[in-house]
């Protein structure tokens, strides 16, 4: 559990991470490369006296993750221009004065088909339905049941290989927060806990495979996957979303 000074530091890191992600998402359009998004993220981090946490994390080569279409997570920015109809997730983590703030969103690029737009919307709903149960006394293992119930009701699956995680002075730490039902996560939420929830929701199978770059996770069947993430602080009565958008009532970019 964090003390008051650390909690305030996490608020600052979350706000700065949000500002950096906003820069990235505002730049996404048909024809832009994810390499360009990565450059903008890196510069926005430095301008805010932050280090981009992914850069050189276990040899990850870039300052953010950009995951397009069938890429579930940990996509490496490159020189492929985004195309009309793509869905693109940008995952940002900043390290500021000893603490990390971690968040991501998926956006529609140009004109996306109805199935793709529905996938993105349901992935966002899964995150917020999970956030609704975050309060002191909730079991970490219960988060996954909420997410899987909503995803399956819409015909989608929940990726199992990656989970939410504790975060503060460490980028990834306990607790683990799986996004699927009947998981074996341990622990109860308590005031002062900070962690992420970041469900990855797929059109087809939940199973994934890793590209030879040892980072890029893709769906086994090549169907699309969408993800949303926030860093959360458990309060005495519920939770505070440390990485929530400060504009437009907190609505995600795909709703703009």
C-alpha positions in Angstrom: 0.0 0.0 0.0 1.3 3.4 -0.9 1.7 6.3 1.4 0.2 9.8 0.8 3.3 11.1 -0.9 3.5 8.1 -3.2 -0.2 8.3 -4.0 0.2 11.9 -5.1 3.2 10.9 -7.2 1.1 8.3 -8.9 -1.6 10.9 -9.6 1.1 13.0 -11.3 2.5 10.0 -13.3 -1.0 9.0 -14.4 -1.8 12.6 -15.5 1.4 12.9 -17.5 0.9 9.4 -19.1 -2.5 10.6 -20.1 -1.1 13.7 -21.7 1.4 11.7 -23.7 -1.2 9.2 -24.9 -3.5 12.1 -26.0 -0.6 13.4 -28.2 -0.3 10.0 -29.8 -4.0 9.4 -30.4 -4.6 12.9 -31.8 -2.0 12.1 -34.5 -3.5 8.9 -35.7 -4.9 9.0 -39.2 -4.7 7.2 -42.5 -1.1 7.3 -43.8 0.6 8.0 -40.5 3.2 5.4 -39.5 3.5 3.9 -36.1 7.2 5.0 -36.1 5.9 8.6 -36.3 3.6 7.9 -33.4 6.5 6.5 -31.4 8.6 9.6 -32.1 5.8 11.8 -30.9 5.4 9.7 -27.7 9.1 9.9 -27.0 9.3 13.6 -27.5 6.2 14.2 -25.3 7.7 12.1 -22.5 10.9 14.1 -22.6 9.0 17.4 -22.6 7.3 16.3 -19.4 10.5 15.2 -17.7 9.5 11.5 -18.0 11.3 8.5 -19.3 9.2 6.2 -21.6 9.1 3.0 -19.5 9.0 0.5 -22.4 12.2 1.8 -24.0 14.9 -0.9 -23.4 12.6 -2.8 -21.0 13.9 -6.3 -21.5 15.4 -5.0 -24.8 12.1 -3.5 -26.1 13.3 -1.1 -28.8 10.7 1.6 -28.8 9.1 4.2 -26.5 5.5 2.8 -26.8 3.6 -0.2 -28.1 1.5 0.1 -31.2 -0.8 -2.9 -31.9 -2.7 -2.9 -35.2 -5.6 -5.3 -36.1 -4.6 -8.9 -35.2 -1.8 -7.7 -32.9 -3.0 -8.2 -29.4 -0.3 -6.3 -27.6 3.4 -5.3 -27.5 3.5 -4.4 -31.2 6.8 -2.6 -32.2 6.3 0.7 -34.0 7.5 0.5 -37.6 7.3 2.2 -41.0 4.0 0.7 -42.2 1.5 3.5 -42.8 -1.9 3.0 -41.1 -4.6 2.1 -43.6 -8.2 3.0 -43.8 -10.2 0.4 -41.8 -7.4 -0.5 -39.4 -7.8 -0.5 -35.6 -4.8 0.7 -33.7 -3.9 0.5 -30.0 -1.3 2.7 -28.5 0.1 1.7 -25.1 2.0 4.3 -23.1 3.9 4.1 -19.8 5.8 7.0 -18.4 8.3 7.0 -15.5 8.3 10.2 -13.6 10.2 10.9 -10.3 10.4 7.2 -9.5 6.8 6.1 -10.4 5.1 4.7 -13.4 1.8 5.6 -15.1 0.4 3.1 -17.6 -2.5 3.3 -20.0 -3.7 2.4 -23.5 -6.6 2.9 -25.9 -7.6 1.4 -29.2 -8.9 3.8 -32.0 -10.5 3.4 -35.4 -8.4 4.5 -38.3 -10.6 6.1 -41.0 -13.7 4.1 -41.8 -13.8 0.9 -39.8 -16.4 -1.8 -40.5 -19.3 -2.4 -38.1 -17.7 -5.6 -36.6 -14.4 -3.7 -35.9 -16.2 -0.8 -34.3 -18.3 -3.2 -32.2 -15.1 -5.0 -31.0 -13.5 -1.7 -30.0 -16.6 -0.6 -28.1 -17.0 -3.9 -26.3 -13.4 -3.9 -25.2 -13.8 -0.4 -23.7 -17.0 -1.5 -22.0 -15.2 -4.6 -20.5 -12.7 -2.3 -18.9 -15.3 0.0 -17.4 -17.5 -2.8 -16.1 -14.4 -4.2 -14.3 -13.5 -0.8 -12.9 -17.1 -0.6 -11.5 -16.2 -3.4 -9.0 -12.9 -2.0 -7.8 -13.2 -1.1 -4.1 -11.8 -2.3 -0.8 -12.5 -6.0 -0.2 -13.0 -7.0 -3.8 -11.1 -10.2 -4.8 -8.6 -9.5 -7.6 -9.7 -12.8 -9.2 -13.3 -11.5 -9.6 -12.2 -8.9 -12.2 -11.9 -11.6 -14.8 -15.4 -12.9 -14.4 -16.9 -9.5 -15.1 -14.9 -9.0 -18.2 -15.4 -12.5 -19.7 -19.2 -12.4 -19.1 -19.5 -9.1 -21.1 -17.1 -10.2 -23.8 -18.8 -13.6 -24.4 -22.2 -12.0 -24.4 -21.1 -10.2 -27.5 -19.5 -13.2 -29.1 -15.9 -12.2 -28.3 -13.1 -14.0 -26.4 -10.7 -12.8 -23.7 -6.9 -13.2 -24.1 -5.4 -15.2 -21.2 -1.7 -14.8 -21.7 -1.4 -11.2 -20.4 -3.0 -9.6 -17.4 -3.3 -6.4 -15.4 -0.6 -5.8 -12.8 0.5 -3.9 -9.8 2.4 -0.7 -10.6 4.1 2.0 -8.7 7.9 2.3 -8.4 8.0 -1.0 -10.4 6.6 -1.1 -13.9 5.1 -4.6 -13.4 4.6 -6.1 -9.9 2.1 -7.9 -7.7 -0.8 -8.3 -7.8 -1.6 -10.1 -11.1 -5.1 -9.2 -12.4 -6.2 -11.8 -15.0 -9.0 -10.8 -17.3 -10.7 -14.2 -17.7 -13.1 -16.1 -15.4 -12.3 -18.8 -12.9 -8.7 -17.6 -12.6 -6.5 -18.2 -9.5 -5.3 -14.7 -8.7 -4.8 -14.1 -5.0 -5.4 -11.1 -2.8 -8.0 -8.5 -1.9 -8.1 -4.9 -3.0 -7.2 -2.5 -0.2 -7.0 1.4 0.0 -3.7 2.5 -1.4 -3.3 -0.3 -3.9 -2.4 0.8 -7.4 -2.7 -1.6 -10.4 -3.8 -1.8 -14.0 -6.8 -3.5 -15.7 -6.2 -3.9 -19.4 -8.5 -6.5 -21.1 -7.5 -7.7 -24.6 -10.7 -8.8 -26.4 -10.6 -10.8 -29.6 -13.0 -11.5 -32.5 -12.1 -15.2 -32.7 -9.9 -17.4 -30.6 -8.4 -16.2 -27.3 -5.1 -18.0 -28.1 -2.1 -16.0 -29.1 1.4 -16.6 -30.6 4.6 -14.5 -30.6 6.4 -13.2 -33.6 10.1 -13.9 -34.1 10.9 -10.4 -32.6 10.0 -12.0 -29.3 7.5 -9.2 -28.4 4.6 -8.9 -30.9 1.7 -11.0 -29.7 -0.9 -11.8 -32.4 -4.1 -13.8 -32.5 -3.6 -17.4 -33.7 -6.4 -17.1 -36.2 -5.5 -13.7 -37.6 -8.7 -12.0 -36.4 -8.6 -8.6 -34.7 -8.1 -7.8 -31.1 -8.8 -4.6 -29.1 -7.6 -3.4 -25.7 -8.1 -0.6 -23.2 -6.1 0.1 -20.0 -6.1 2.4 -17.0 -4.0 2.7 -13.9 -6.3 2.6 -10.8 -5.9 3.6 -7.2 -8.1 1.9 -4.6 -9.7 4.5 -2.3 -11.7 4.1 0.9 -15.0 3.9 -1.0 -14.1 2.7 -4.5 -11.4 3.7 -6.9 -9.8 6.7 -8.7 -8.8 6.3 -12.4 -5.4 7.9 -12.4 -5.1 7.8 -16.2 -8.6 9.0 -17.2 -8.9 11.4 -20.0 -9.3 15.0 -18.8 -11.4 16.2 -21.8 -14.9 15.3 -23.0 -16.0 13.8 -19.7 -13.3 11.1 -19.9 -14.8 9.4 -23.0 -12.3 7.4 -25.1 -11.1 8.7 -28.4 -13.1 6.3 -30.6 -16.2 8.1 -29.4 -15.0 11.5 -30.6 
